[in-house]
Every structure is written in structure tokens, then in C-alpha cells.
């Protein structure tokens, strides 16, 4: 082979090597660009995740603040209810009953002409939480019934509690015997049985009165 041909072959090989080097460099640059793009996407995703986390935290804070406001509003409502009873001189176990019945008849004209039993039957039907509370075994003794507890049974229980309180309404007991110092209505066993106390507690709590049970734990009577 002549020198010219050898030189041409050598230049051709060098050119091919140069092309391969350029192509390899281009692939490296492309890979770097892809890696950079992936990093940017990851950074954007992280930023979105952080923004979402902040939004969730802000929503949780708003929900917590709303819950606090609701609790405060409920406490104010309870305070106003008790203050109203106190002004009327009726912050007692029977006083709570009288207040609730008057409010029900005032707010719902359909209750106005009802007997006490019919009124409480309607209330129990319209307030599932009251029915659930009154139907508890510790409140209503269903063991003597040959059938499931009915709303009529529970209405009779509530009316029986009121009747018991009314029978003792003119005794020498003062409201202080039924009220714990402060703003909580004490429901005291003695005038009422344990089951009657629990029934009155259900009524008081469902209608927003802070109440405390005072049961004789040394007695097994219900």
C-alpha cells in the first residue's frame, strides 16, 4: 500500500474515532439534561407536596378553631340556660323539666295542646340521641318486659320522673340540695331512684344542661 493510501486510511480512522467521541459526548450531555429535568420535576413535586402539606395543616387549624368555637358556643348556651333558670328561681331537678317543656311548647305550637306523656313521646321520637340514652339497661329496666322497649315505655319513664319530682315539690328541701356549687346541676339520688336519676341526666344532657349524677354507690337499689 502506498503512503498516500495509508495516510488516507489513518485519517479516516481518526475521523471515525472523533465522530464516536462526539456522539458519546452528545449522549452524556443528553443524559445530563434528562437528569436535570428529572431533578427539576422532583423539585416541583416536592414543592407541590410542601404546599399541599401547608394547605392541609391550615385546614386542620381552621377545623380545630371551628371546633373550639363550637365548644365555646355550646358552653355559652349552657351558661345562658342555667342563668335563665337561676333568674326564674328554678335551677333544680324539676325546674329543668319545667323549663324544657315550656321551651318546647313555645318553639313548636304542635306541642302546646299535648299532655305531658304525649309531649315526651313526640320528643323521644324526634331525638334519637335521647331515645338511645333512655333505652340503656342502666336507665330503663327492660328485663321485666316480654318485648323490646318502645318509645311509649320511655315516655312513661320520663313522665314518672317528673311525677316523682312534683310529689316532693313542696317539701322543705331547698334548691341547694340539688345543685352543686357553681354552674352544674346535681341530680341526687334519694328523691329519685338510680334509674330515674339516670333518665333525668339523659334529658338534661340532650337539652344542653351541664349535669352531674350523685348516686349512692353503697346502695344496690335501682
Secondary structure, DSSP 8 states (H G I E B T S, - for coil): --HHHHHHHHHHHHHHHHHHHHHHHHHHHHHHHHHHHHHHHHHHHHHHHHHHHHHHHHHHHHHHHHHHHHHHHHHHHHHHHHHHHHHTT--SHHHHHHHHHHHHHHH-GGGTT--HHHHHHHHHHH-HHHHHHHTSTTTS--TT-SS---HHHHHHHHHHHHHHHHHTTTSS--GGGTB-SSS-EEEEBTTB-HHHHHHHHHHHHHTT--EEEE--TT----
